[in-house]
Amino acid sequence: MKRKLATSLTKGMAAAIVMALGASTGAYAAGAMKSTMGFGELDKDGNGLISQEEAEHDKMLSAKFMDTDQDGDGQVNEAEFSAFEVMEEKAKE
């Protein structure tokens, strides 16, 4: 009886985990991709700028790097990043 209960609980937990993983993957695949990292997290070397290499850690910023780099210097400064965040918020509306 105890063994049957333990097996049943284990199967139930496995099903819950699979469902949770499927839900999160489905949201991502449905286009729920968003910028989740802040400027400080992306500026890995702490120089006050996000290089194209650093931007690769954020799919949205990486995809829109050239547009975000408004002055064309090959890096995103904090003001450019803030403008990017505002544009992404407006795009969600």
N, C-alpha and C positions, 0 to 999 in steps of 0.2 A: 504494500500500500504506500509506504513512504517513498519507495523507489519510483513508483508510478507518478506520484505527486511531484517529485523532484524533476522527472523527465518532462512532465507537462509544463512546469514552471519554466524550465530551460527553453523549451520550444516557444513558449509565449514571449519570453524575453528576446529571443532571436528574431521572432517575427516583428516585435516592436522596433528593434534596431534597424532591421531592413526597411521597414516603413518610414522611419525617420530619415534614413539616408536617401531613400527614394524621393521624399518630399523636398529635401534641401537640394538635391540634384535637379529635380524638376523645376524648382523656382529659378535656379541658375540658367537652365536651358531655355526657360520661357522668357528670358531677357531681363531678369531681375538683377543683372550685374550692375553694381554701383561702386563708386569710389568709397572705400571704407577706411583708408589710411589718411592720416593727417599730414600736413606739411613736414613737421618735425620727424615723423616716422619715415617718410620717404627720403628726406635729406640725410642719407646714411653717413656722409662724411662731415656733416655739420658746417658746411661752408655757406649756408644761407641760400643755396640754389639746388634745384633738382635737375640732375643731368638726365639725358635720355636713358642711360643705363639704369639709373635709380628709379626712373618712372616705370620701368618694366615690372616693378613689384606691384603695380596697380594697373589692372587691365584697361580701365576706362581712361586713365591719364595717358597710358602708353599709346592707346589707339588714337587719342586726340592731341598728342604731344605737339605736333607742328602748329596746330591752331592755337593751343594754349600758350606757346612761346611767342607772344605778341611782338616782341622786339626783334625776334629772329636771331638771338645770340646763341642758340643751341642749348639754352638752359631755361628753366622755369623759376622765376623768383616768387616771393611770397604773395605779392600783389597779383601776379598772373595766375597763381594757384587759386587765390580767393575768387577771382573772376571766373575761373573754370568751375569752381564749386557752385557759384551762383547760376551759371549757365546750366549745369547738370540738374540743379533743383528746379529751374524753370522748365526744363525738358520733361520732367516727371509730371508736371501739372497738366 
